[in-house]
Amino acid sequence: MKFVDEARIEVIAGDGGTGIVSFRREKFIPRGGPDGGDGGRGGSVIAVADRNINTLVDYRYARKHQARNGERGRGSDQYGAAAADIRLRMPVGTQIWDEDTGELLFDLTEHDQQVVLARGGEGGLGNIHFKSSTNRAPRQSTPGRPGEQRRLRLELKVLADVGLLGLPNAGKSTLIAAVSKARPRIADYPFTTLHPNLGVVRVGPEKSFVMADIPGLIEGAAEGSGLGHQFLRHLQRTRLLLHLVDLAPFDPDADPVRDARAIVAELRKYSADLAAKPRWLVLNKIDMIAPEDRQARIDAFVAQIRKGRGRNAMKVDRVFAISGLTHEGCQGLMLEVAQYLESIRPPQAPERDARFDAPGGEDADG
């Protein structure tokens, strides 16, 4: 299935049905009085978050979603039927923006969360509502109210605890395949990953977290180079970034230090909040370096990274050396990530003892 993380749609709710003017006419019941019923409510357009959907491809081509109008009222005190609502199922993590005002309307962050995109119009009143002691034969009724209409922009930001970023061919897809059951496409050429991939990393019987792999970033992405920086939005909800660096590139002219700084510069161009997120440096592909030379290569890289000043400064909180291919160091990294996520998780309120909810507390009975 093609991954689509942005779409534009138009939603149109149904109009309310018209109330009618009618009078009761039965044999042996002269002057039966008004009996015109109300119109039915128009159908609404509702968005429903569904964790079983991971793309907005259904809305790339089906752009107009219109609910039916409510039925008009009838005689004999019969109200018109309300129209059925339309439910649009969207991936969890979808943000819904007003295309005309640019306002963020809704953020679907939980499974089965429902929001009303366009509310159906209320039905009009029949003439039974206008009878009184002085107006016994009213000939008034009201039309139904029109339904709401909106042009919307849907933007998907995947929900993940940890995000992977780095240059193309840094080994992000290899790492997520090594530590989870995600099976992204892996090849020996840049830009193999064309859309985000999610994987659940389990570090214990009841401990796990979600990791997101996005397409590789290159210098100048903010100006449209490569795949651009459009996929960086999928890292905005993460709580930790793992910055992968190829410590043993095939290209002899490649400079891992310069490339690492270029990625940080692209983050700053995209969003200051994203650049300020906790970010760990992960030096990948150490299997390509002789065991006796690994530590010296790692120390030299870290020393060069720390030398930067001003805009070239790169904060390094923690550094890990791994091999996504041989899985060396991967388990230790995942355990450290799990412990960090646990440490920053907001504390849960303790369960309250029901005995203290009674008037007078635990000793209310003396």
C-alpha positions in Angstrom: 0.0 0.0 0.0 1.3 3.4 -0.9 2.2 5.5 2.2 0.4 8.9 2.2 0.9 11.2 5.1 -1.0 14.3 3.8 -4.4 14.8 2.1 -6.9 17.5 1.5 -10.7 16.8 1.7 -14.0 18.6 1.8 -16.7 17.6 4.2 -20.3 18.6 3.9 -22.9 17.8 6.5 -26.5 17.3 5.6 -29.2 20.0 5.8 -32.0 19.6 8.3 -35.4 18.6 6.9 -38.2 21.2 6.5 -41.0 21.3 8.9 -44.5 21.3 7.3 -47.9 22.9 7.7 -50.6 20.2 8.0 -54.0 19.9 9.6 -55.7 16.9 11.0 -58.5 15.8 8.7 -60.5 12.8 9.7 -64.1 11.8 9.4 -66.2 12.8 12.4 -63.3 15.0 13.8 -64.0 18.5 12.4 -61.3 21.1 12.9 -58.8 18.6 14.2 -56.1 21.2 14.5 -52.4 21.4 13.3 -50.4 18.2 13.0 -47.4 19.1 10.8 -44.3 17.4 12.0 -40.7 18.6 12.3 -38.0 17.8 9.8 -35.2 15.3 10.5 -31.7 16.2 11.5 -29.1 16.2 8.7 -26.2 13.7 8.8 -22.9 14.7 10.4 -19.4 13.9 9.2 -17.4 12.3 12.0 -13.7 11.3 12.1 -12.7 8.1 14.0 -9.2 7.3 14.9 -8.3 3.7 14.0 -5.0 2.1 15.0 -5.4 -0.5 12.3 -4.9 2.1 9.6 -1.4 3.6 9.0 -1.9 5.8 5.9 -4.2 8.5 4.5 -4.2 7.0 1.0 -8.0 6.5 1.2 -8.4 10.3 1.2 -5.9 11.1 -1.6 -8.5 10.5 -4.3 -11.8 10.4 -2.4 -11.8 14.1 -1.5 -15.4 15.0 -1.1 -17.5 13.5 1.7 -21.1 14.6 1.9 -23.8 13.4 4.3 -27.5 13.1 3.4 -30.2 15.7 4.3 -32.8 15.0 6.9 -36.3 14.1 5.7 -39.0 16.7 5.7 -41.8 16.4 8.3 -45.2 14.8 7.5 -48.7 15.1 8.7 -50.3 13.2 11.6 -47.6 14.5 13.9 -44.9 12.5 12.1 -41.4 13.8 12.3 -39.0 13.3 9.4 -36.2 10.7 9.8 -32.7 11.9 10.8 -30.0 11.1 8.2 -27.2 8.7 9.0 -23.8 10.1 10.0 -20.8 9.5 7.9 -17.7 8.1 9.8 -14.3 8.6 8.3 -11.7 6.2 9.8 -8.2 7.8 10.0 -4.9 6.7 11.4 -4.0 7.4 15.0 -1.7 10.4 14.9 -3.7 12.4 12.3 -4.0 16.1 12.8 -6.9 17.9 11.2 -6.4 21.5 10.0 -8.8 24.1 8.7 -7.6 24.7 5.1 -9.1 28.2 5.0 -7.9 29.6 8.4 -4.9 27.4 9.1 -6.2 26.5 12.5 -5.5 23.1 14.1 -9.0 21.7 14.8 -8.4 18.2 16.1 -5.5 15.8 17.0 -6.4 12.1 16.9 -4.1 10.6 19.4 -6.1 7.7 20.8 -7.8 4.6 19.3 -11.5 5.0 18.7 -11.4 8.8 19.4 -14.2 10.5 17.6 -14.6 14.2 16.6 -17.3 15.9 14.6 -15.8 17.5 11.4 -19.1 18.9 10.1 -22.3 19.0 12.2 -25.6 18.2 10.5 -28.3 20.9 10.5 -31.2 20.7 12.8 -34.7 20.0 11.4 -37.2 22.7 10.9 -40.3 23.1 13.1 -43.8 22.0 11.9 -46.9 24.0 12.6 -47.7 22.0 15.7 -45.2 24.2 17.6 -47.0 27.4 16.7 -50.5 26.6 18.0 -51.8 28.7 20.9 -55.1 29.9 22.4 -55.1 32.8 20.0 -53.7 31.0 17.0 -55.5 27.7 16.7 -54.8 27.2 13.0 -51.2 28.2 12.5 -49.8 28.2 9.0 -46.2 28.8 10.0 -43.3 26.4 9.8 -39.5 26.8 9.6 -37.0 25.4 7.1 -34.2 23.1 8.3 -30.9 24.6 9.1 -28.0 24.0 6.7 -25.2 21.6 7.6 -21.7 22.7 8.2 -19.2 22.7 5.3 -15.4 22.7 5.6 -12.2 22.3 3.6 -9.7 20.3 5.7 -6.1 19.3 5.5 -5.1 16.0 7.0 -1.6 15.6 8.3 -0.3 12.3 9.7 2.4 12.3 12.4 3.2 8.8 13.5 3.1 8.1 17.2 6.4 6.7 18.4 8.6 6.9 21.5 11.9 6.9 19.7 12.9 8.2 16.3 15.8 7.3 14.1 17.5 9.9 11.9 20.6 10.1 9.9 22.0 10.2 6.3 20.8 7.7 3.7 22.6 4.3 4.2 23.4 5.1 7.8 21.8 1.8 8.8 18.5 3.0 10.3 16.4 0.3 8.6 18.9 -2.4 9.5 18.8 -1.3 13.2 15.0 -1.3 13.4 14.9 -4.7 11.7 17.5 -6.0 14.2 15.6 -4.9 17.3 12.0 -5.4 16.3 9.8 -7.4 14.0 9.5 -4.6 11.5 10.8 -5.6 8.0 11.6 -2.5 6.0 13.2 -2.7 2.7 17.0 -2.9 3.1 19.5 -2.4 0.2 23.1 -1.1 -0.4 22.1 2.1 -2.0 20.8 5.5 -0.6 17.1 6.3 -0.2 16.0 2.7 0.0 13.5 3.8 2.7 10.8 5.9 1.0 8.3 6.1 3.9 8.3 5.9 7.7 8.4 2.4 9.3 7.3 1.6 12.8 8.6 -1.2 15.0 7.7 -2.4 18.5 10.9 -3.0 20.5 10.4 -5.5 23.4 12.9 -5.4 26.2 11.1 -7.5 28.7 7.9 -9.5 29.3 5.9 -6.3 29.9 8.2 -3.5 28.7 8.3 -2.2 25.1 8.4 1.0 23.1 7.7 2.1 19.6 10.5 3.1 17.2 10.1 5.1 14.0 12.5 5.0 11.0 12.1 7.8 8.5 13.7 8.3 5.1 17.3 9.5 5.1 18.1 13.1 5.4 20.8 14.9 3.4 22.4 18.4 3.6 20.1 20.9 1.8 16.9 19.0 2.6 15.2 22.2 3.7 15.7 23.5 0.2 14.3 20.4 -1.4 17.3 18.2 -1.9 16.8 14.5 -1.8 13.4 13.6 -0.4 13.3 16.9 1.4 12.4 17.3 5.1 8.7 16.5 4.8 9.1 13.3 6.8 10.6 15.1 9.8 7.1 15.7 11.1 6.9 12.1 12.1 9.6 12.7 14.7 7.8 15.6 16.4 5.9 13.3 18.8 8.9 11.2 19.8 10.6 11.6 23.2 14.1 10.6 22.2 16.0 10.8 18.9 18.8 8.3 17.9 21.1 9.9 15.5 22.8 7.2 13.5 26.2 7.9 11.9 28.1 5.6 9.5 31.5 5.3 11.2 33.0 3.3 8.3 31.6 4.9 5.0 32.6 3.3 1.7 33.3 6.7 0.2 36.9 7.7 1.1 36.0 11.4 0.8 33.1 11.1 3.2 33.5 12.9 6.5 31.3 11.5 9.3 31.8 14.5 11.5 30.7 17.0 8.8 27.7 14.7 7.9 26.6 14.5 11.5 26.7 18.3 11.9 24.8 18.7 8.6 21.9 16.6 10.0 21.7 18.7 13.2 21.7 21.9 11.0 18.7 20.5 9.0 16.9 19.8 12.3 17.4 23.4 13.4 16.1 24.7 10.0 13.0 22.6 10.3 12.0 23.1 14.0 13.8 24.5 17.0 11.7 22.2 19.2 12.7 19.2 17.2 16.4 20.2 17.4 16.1 20.6 21.2 14.8 17.1 21.8 17.1 14.6 23.6 19.4 13.1 21.0 21.8 10.3 21.4 24.6 9.6 19.0 24.8 6.0 17.7 27.9 5.1 15.8 26.9 2.3 13.5 28.8 -0.3 11.4 31.6 -0.9 13.8 31.8 -4.4 12.3 33.5 -2.8 9.3 36.4 -1.7 11.6 39.1 -4.0 12.9 38.5 -4.7 16.6 41.8 -3.3 17.7 41.1 0.0 15.9 37.5 0.5 17.0 38.0 2.4 20.3 40.5 4.8 18.7 38.2 5.6 15.8 35.3 6.2 18.3 37.4 8.4 20.5 38.7 10.5 17.6 35.1 11.0 16.2 33.7 12.1 19.6 36.7 14.5 20.1 36.1 16.1 16.8 32.4 16.5 17.4 33.0 18.2 20.7 35.4 20.8 19.1 32.7 22.7 17.3 31.8 26.2 18.5 28.8 28.5 17.7 26.6 27.2 15.0 29.0 24.2 14.5 28.6 23.2 18.1 27.0 19.8 18.5 25.8 18.7 21.9 26.6 15.1 22.7 24.8 13.6 25.6 25.5 9.9 25.2 27.4 8.0 22.6 26.9 4.3 21.6 28.8 2.1 19.2 26.8 -0.7 17.5 26.5 -2.9 14.5 23.0 -3.2 13.1 24.2 -6.0 10.9 25.8 -8.3 13.5 23.5 -7.0 16.4 26.6 -6.1 18.4 25.7 -3.5 21.1 22.0 -3.3 20.0 20.5 -5.0 23.0 22.5 -2.8 25.4 21.3 0.3 23.5 17.7 -0.8 23.6 17.9 -1.4 27.4 19.3 2.0 27.9 16.6 3.6 25.8 13.9 1.7 27.8 15.3 2.8 31.1 15.5 6.4 29.9 11.9 6.4 28.7 10.8 4.9 32.0 12.7 7.7 33.9 10.9 10.5 32.0 7.5 9.0 32.1 5.1 11.1 34.3 4.4 9.5 37.6 1.0 7.9 37.9 -1.3 9.0 40.7 -1.5 6.3 43.4 -4.8 4.4 43.6 -7.0 5.8 46.3 -8.3 3.5 49.0 -12.1 3.3 48.7 -12.4 3.3 52.5 -11.3 6.9 52.6 -14.1 8.0 50.2 -16.8 7.3 52.8 -17.9 10.3 55.0 -15.7 10.6 58.0 -12.9 8.6 56.5 -11.6 5.1 57.5 -12.9 5.4 61.1 -16.3 6.7 60.1 -18.0 3.9 62.1 -16.3 4.8 65.3 
